[in-house]
Amino acid sequence: QVQVVESGGGLMQAGGSLRLSCAASGSIFAISAMGWYRQAPGKQRELVAVIFNGDSTDYADSAKGRFTISRDNAKKMVYLQMNSLKPEDTAVYYCTMRSFGTDYWGKGTLVTVSS
């Protein structure tokens, strides 16, 4: 069984920084992509950032220049460094990991940014 668990969310003032972490455990191997999505109240889930094998990355326009995604393959972990946070970054942030065509999701961590 595969578990994906996020951590690092919380309450932050606008302009501050947070670092989200996500760890996978269980029978998950050869993770080809790791990503972060978010879902704000009343909105659809959207991609924030993704990192592939070889460390190529892709970011939502809203995240470019402020967020940085990184991964540690040996630890099966992915991170999201979020700087210059804005109130519109308030959302539940979900981690996902892809292995052999299957996407595994965490339950999310809440990030709240106050103005």
C-alpha positions as CSV (number, residue, x, y, z in Angstrom):
1,Q,0.0,0.0,0.0
2,V,1.2,3.5,-0.9
3,Q,0.9,6.5,1.4
4,V,1.6,10.1,0.5
5,V,1.7,12.5,3.3
6,E,2.1,16.3,3.1
7,S,3.3,18.6,5.9
8,G,4.3,22.1,6.5
9,G,1.1,24.0,6.0
10,G,-0.1,26.7,8.4
11,L,-1.0,30.3,8.8
12,M,1.3,33.0,7.4
13,Q,1.1,36.7,6.8
14,A,1.3,38.0,3.3
15,G,4.9,38.4,2.2
16,G,6.1,35.5,4.3
17,S,7.4,32.1,3.3
18,L,6.5,28.5,3.9
19,R,8.1,25.2,2.9
20,L,5.8,22.2,2.2
21,S,7.1,18.7,2.3
22,C,5.7,15.5,1.0
23,A,6.8,11.9,1.6
24,A,5.8,8.7,0.0
25,S,6.0,5.3,1.6
26,G,5.1,1.8,0.8
27,S,5.3,0.0,-2.5
28,I,6.1,2.9,-4.7
29,F,9.1,2.9,-7.0
30,A,10.5,4.6,-10.1
31,I,8.6,7.8,-9.4
32,S,8.6,9.6,-12.7
33,A,6.9,12.8,-11.6
34,M,6.1,14.6,-8.3
35,G,3.8,17.6,-8.1
36,W,1.9,20.0,-6.1
37,Y,-1.7,21.0,-6.7
38,R,-3.9,23.3,-4.7
39,Q,-7.6,23.9,-4.3
40,A,-9.0,27.1,-2.9
41,P,-12.5,27.4,-1.4
42,G,-15.1,27.3,-4.2
43,K,-12.5,26.7,-6.9
44,Q,-11.2,23.7,-8.9
45,R,-8.0,22.0,-8.1
46,E,-5.1,23.4,-10.1
47,L,-1.5,22.6,-10.8
48,V,1.1,24.6,-8.9
49,A,4.3,22.9,-9.8
50,V,5.7,19.6,-11.1
51,I,9.1,18.1,-11.2
52,F,10.1,15.2,-13.5
53,N,13.0,12.8,-13.6
54,G,16.0,14.8,-14.7
55,D,14.8,17.6,-12.6
56,S,12.9,19.5,-15.3
57,T,10.1,21.5,-13.8
58,D,6.9,23.3,-14.8
59,Y,5.1,26.0,-12.8
60,A,1.7,27.7,-12.9
61,D,2.0,31.3,-13.9
62,S,0.9,32.3,-10.4
63,A,3.8,30.4,-8.9
64,K,6.6,31.4,-11.3
65,G,9.3,33.5,-9.5
66,R,7.9,32.8,-6.1
67,F,7.7,29.1,-5.6
68,T,10.4,26.4,-6.1
69,I,9.8,22.7,-6.3
70,S,12.5,20.2,-5.5
71,R,12.8,16.5,-4.9
72,D,14.9,13.9,-3.1
73,N,14.5,10.6,-5.0
74,A,16.3,8.6,-2.4
75,K,13.9,9.7,0.3
76,K,10.9,9.7,-2.0
77,M,10.2,13.3,-1.0
78,V,9.2,16.4,-2.8
79,Y,9.3,20.0,-1.5
80,L,7.6,23.3,-2.3
81,Q,9.3,26.4,-1.1
82,M,6.8,29.3,-1.2
83,N,8.1,32.8,-0.9
84,S,6.3,36.2,-1.1
85,L,3.0,34.6,-0.2
86,K,-0.2,36.3,-1.1
87,P,-3.7,35.9,0.3
88,E,-4.7,34.3,-3.0
89,D,-2.3,31.5,-2.3
90,T,-4.7,30.3,0.5
91,A,-5.7,26.8,-0.4
92,V,-5.4,23.2,0.5
93,Y,-2.1,22.0,-1.1
94,Y,-2.0,18.4,-2.4
95,C,1.0,16.4,-3.3
96,T,0.9,13.8,-6.0
97,M,3.5,11.2,-7.2
98,R,3.3,9.3,-10.4
99,S,4.7,5.7,-10.7
100,F,4.1,3.5,-13.7
101,G,1.2,5.6,-14.8
102,T,-0.6,5.7,-11.5
103,D,-1.0,8.9,-9.6
104,Y,-0.9,8.7,-5.8
105,W,-2.4,11.6,-3.8
106,G,-2.0,12.9,-0.3
107,K,-4.9,14.2,1.8
108,G,-3.6,17.8,1.6
109,T,-2.2,20.4,3.9
110,L,-3.9,23.8,4.5
111,V,-2.1,27.0,3.8
112,T,-3.7,30.2,4.9
113,V,-2.2,33.6,4.0
114,S,-3.5,36.6,5.9
115,S,-3.4,40.1,4.5
